[in-house]
Amino acid sequence: MTGAIVLDIEGTTSPTSSVREDLYGYTRDRLPQWLADHSADAAAPVLAGARELAGRPDADAAEVAEILRGWLGSDVKAEPLKTAQGLICHEGFRTGALHGEFFPDVAPALADWKAAGLTLYVYSSGSVRNQRDWFDFARGGELGSLISGYFDLSTAGPKREAASYDKIASAIGVPAAEILFLSDHPEELDAAVAAGWSAVGVHRPGEPNPPRPPHRWIGSFAEIVPT
Ligand SMILES: [Mg+2]
C-alpha cells in the first residue's frame, strides 16, 4: 500500500531545460548585483558558504559571483548556490517573470493521487524556497496546495544517499515501505530502494538520464495508479 509519493522535479515533473534555462538564466543575470546589494543580510550566508566551499576565504562579492556562476554553468549542486538561486528567483516568480513548468500529465495525476488519499511531497536539489515557488507559480494554475512538504539538500541531504530517504521518512511519519519515490535518476532510485522505499523511474522524451535496471520505468504519471 502506498501512503505517500515523493517527487523529484528536474526531469521528473518538469523539463530539465525549463529549470536550467529559466531559473539558472535568471539567477546568472542577477547574481553579481544581488550579492552586492545584500552582502549584509540575505546574501551573507551565501558569501560565507561559497568562500568556504571554494577555499577562497578572501574572495570579494564580485569574485564570489564568478565562482557561483561557474558552479551554475557546470550544474554543481552546492548549497550556497541553491540558496542564492531560491532567493533571487523568488522575486521573478512573484512578478510573473518566472513560472513553474510541468509536463502535461503531472497536474491531473497529482490531483488524482491527492483525491485517492495520498500525501505528496517534493525532494529536489533546488532549495525549498525554489521548489515551493515552482509549484505555487505553476503555469496553468497553482499546484502548491497539493503538496504537503518540500525537502532539499540542506533539510534531507544528498539525493544519492539512503540516509537522506530515512530522514524524509521520519520527517513525514510514513513507514518506508509505504513511500513511493519518482525520479529520472537511477542512482536516486537506488538510494531510495536502499532505504526501503518503493521507487519508479520516470523517463520522458528528450530528457538526459537513460533508464536502467532493476527499476520499473514509466513515461507518464498517468501510469501510476495508487493501490
Ligand atoms: Mg531529476
Boltz pocket constraint, residues with backbone or C-beta under 6 A from the ligand:
constraints:
  - pocket:
      binder: B
      contacts: [[A, 8], [A, 9], [A, 10], [A, 11], [A, 12], [A, 183], [A, 184], [A, 185]]
      max_distance: 6.0
